[in-house]
Amino acid sequence: MTINWGILGAGKIAHKFTNDFKAVSNGTIKAVASRSSSRSEEFAKQYNIEKSYASYLEMLQDSEIDVVYIATPHNFHFEHASMCLNNGKSVLCEKPVCVNSQEFEILSHLAKEKQLFFMEALWTYYLPAILKSMEWIYTGKIGEVKQVQVSFGFNGDMNKEGRLANSNLAGGALLDIGIYGIAISELIFNDKVENIQSMAHIGETGVDEYNTIQIKYQKGGMAQISSSLVSNMKNEAVIYGTKGRIIIPKFWMAKESILITNGEQLNFVDKSPELGYNYEAFAVNKLLEKGQLESPVIPIWKSKKILSLLDQVRKQIGLEYPFEK
Ligand SMILES: NC(=O)c1ccc[n+]([C@@H]2O[C@H](COP(=O)([O-])OP(=O)(O)OC[C@H]3O[C@@H](n4cnc5c(N)ncnc54)[C@H](OP(=O)(O)O)[C@@H]3O)[C@@H](O)[C@H]2O)c1
């Protein structure tokens, strides 16, 4: 059984995902849809994709497509995922899966009602360097994990029409990259949140340019998470335990992980040439083959929890989008 994919939106991340898909043995990208016929045709030609559509809906009416990768800006995820589910397609949707919890509540119910697979593309959870870090944690290599410090920041394109700065496209650091810090903290502590506190600088375009979040979990774990669209940060996650620490450079797209205990260092390196989107795609194919409706790695409840934390931060920092008012 080969799982047939459709790519919805032929933008930046769609290119990266499709390029990595060459390493996916258990599925095929059968079609791509763009609002522009020339863009979808060029995309299809570049990656040797059989079909190209100049309308998202037309691709969703193609009975050969099993699952759709949604690669549009955040604010369109709700509309596009609804379209997919209503047309009988399973969904792998880019992060954040929705802009707020209300949207996600509706979508997750729709997926359940239609008995279709639905997953947020939090690809980080499937990366070998992250899995190795979790193995080190589970096997007690760094003792009891107490704190996590995370930074993710770059000097981004803050042109007010662009996706990062535009409030009509749900821009800002929190939803674009801060979500990765929350996601890694959730993966490591996997515990009830006792308290979350945050601050941000809201820029001229009405989105958070940079922010800091602190989370305290019930069993005592603490996370400090900073993200920025206007400055280059250290870009790493450091996990501190009672017996050592783990450093994950560029943790959201991790290719390596460093274990430091008693003055000794052990490095894990994922030498595969892909960026790593192939791992989540491979996993989705496996789940679809088995008829599963959600991923055990990124289940609906986890996306729901992450979104509720994002909602709380947004309330604290006063980040509201024009289309939500
Ligand atoms: N997993 C990751 O590592 C990762 C990395 C980057 C981004 N992302 C996520 O992927 C999503 C897309 O990000 P991106 O950087 O690829 O965005 P992008 O290149 O700016 O836009 C993606 C595509 O969305 C489509 N689109 C549909 N309606 C649109 C509208 N009104 N305005 C602009 N674009 C519209 C366009 O495709 P057509 O014109 O072809 O229809 C566009 O090329 C975001 O939610 C982001 O968070 C994930």
The ligand as a Tripos MOL2 file, in Angstrom:
@<TRIPOS>MOLECULE
LIG
   48    52     1     0     0
SMALL
NO_CHARGES

@<TRIPOS>ATOM
      1 N1          8.1580   22.8850   10.2140 N.am      1 LIG1
      2 C1          9.0050   23.8760    9.9270 C.2       1 LIG1
      3 O1         10.2210   23.7500   10.0470 O.2       1 LIG1
      4 C2          8.4720   25.1410    9.4040 C.ar      1 LIG1
      5 C3          9.3530   26.0720    8.8490 C.ar      1 LIG1
      6 C4          8.8160   27.2110    8.2830 C.ar      1 LIG1
      7 C5          7.4530   27.4100    8.3400 C.ar      1 LIG1
      8 N2          6.6260   26.5090    8.9120 N.ar      1 LIG1
      9 C6          5.1760   26.7020    8.9560 C.3       1 LIG1
     10 O2          4.6710   26.5270    7.6490 O.3       1 LIG1
     11 C7          3.6390   27.4610    7.3630 C.3       1 LIG1
     12 C8          3.9910   28.1780    6.0790 C.3       1 LIG1
     13 O3          5.2110   28.8510    6.2310 O.3       1 LIG1
     14 P1          6.0830   29.3140    4.9470 P.3       1 LIG1
     15 O4          7.2830   29.9980    5.4890 O.co2     1 LIG1
     16 O5          6.2260   28.2240    3.9950 O.co2     1 LIG1
     17 O6          5.1110   30.4400    4.3710 O.3       1 LIG1
     18 P2          5.0790   31.1840    2.9720 P.3       1 LIG1
     19 O7          6.1560   30.6530    2.0780 O.co2     1 LIG1
     20 O8          5.0210   32.6540    3.2260 O.co2     1 LIG1
     21 O9          3.6130   30.7940    2.4460 O.3       1 LIG1
     22 C9          3.2370   29.4940    2.2000 C.3       1 LIG1
     23 C10         2.2090   29.4370    1.0940 C.3       1 LIG1
     24 O10         0.9160   29.6560    1.6270 O.3       1 LIG1
     25 C11         0.0470   29.9180    0.5400 C.3       1 LIG1
     26 N3         -0.9560   30.9410    0.8170 N.ar      1 LIG1
     27 C12        -2.2790   30.7510    0.7260 C.ar      1 LIG1
     28 N4         -2.9540   31.8690    0.9720 N.ar      1 LIG1
     29 C13        -2.0130   32.8150    1.2400 C.ar      1 LIG1
     30 C14        -2.0940   34.2030    1.5200 C.ar      1 LIG1
     31 N5         -3.2570   34.8580    1.5590 N.pl3     1 LIG1
     32 N6         -0.9590   34.8620    1.7450 N.ar      1 LIG1
     33 C15         0.2290   34.2340    1.6840 C.ar      1 LIG1
     34 N7          0.3530   32.8980    1.3930 N.ar      1 LIG1
     35 C16        -0.7730   32.2100    1.1510 C.ar      1 LIG1
     36 C17         0.9480   30.3230   -0.6200 C.3       1 LIG1
     37 O11         0.9740   29.2260   -1.5160 O.3       1 LIG1
     38 P3          0.3640   29.2810   -3.0000 P.3       1 LIG1
     39 O12         0.3910   30.7030   -3.4100 O.co2     1 LIG1
     40 O13         1.2780   28.4030   -3.7150 O.co2     1 LIG1
     41 O14        -1.0210   28.7530   -2.8980 O.co2     1 LIG1
     42 C18         2.3060   30.4690    0.0180 C.3       1 LIG1
     43 O15         3.3730   30.2080   -0.8390 O.3       1 LIG1
     44 C19         3.5320   28.3530    8.5950 C.3       1 LIG1
     45 O16         2.4220   27.9880    9.3710 O.3       1 LIG1
     46 C20         4.8180   28.1070    9.3680 C.3       1 LIG1
     47 O17         4.6550   28.1560   10.7820 O.3       1 LIG1
     48 C21         7.1190   25.3710    9.4230 C.ar      1 LIG1
@<TRIPOS>BOND
     1     1     2 1
     2     2     3 2
     3     2     4 1
     4     4     5 ar
     5     4    48 ar
     6     5     6 ar
     7     6     7 ar
     8     7     8 ar
     9     8     9 1
    10     8    48 ar
    11     9    10 1
    12     9    46 1
    13    10    11 1
    14    11    12 1
    15    11    44 1
    16    12    13 1
    17    13    14 1
    18    14    15 2
    19    14    16 1
    20    14    17 1
    21    17    18 1
    22    18    19 2
    23    18    20 1
    24    18    21 1
    25    21    22 1
    26    22    23 1
    27    23    24 1
    28    23    42 1
    29    24    25 1
    30    25    26 1
    31    25    36 1
    32    26    27 ar
    33    26    35 ar
    34    27    28 ar
    35    28    29 ar
    36    29    30 ar
    37    29    35 ar
    38    30    31 1
    39    30    32 ar
    40    32    33 ar
    41    33    34 ar
    42    34    35 ar
    43    36    37 1
    44    36    42 1
    45    37    38 1
    46    38    39 2
    47    38    40 1
    48    38    41 1
    49    42    43 1
    50    44    45 1
    51    44    46 1
    52    46    47 1
@<TRIPOS>SUBSTRUCTURE
     1 LIG1         1 GROUP 0 **** ****
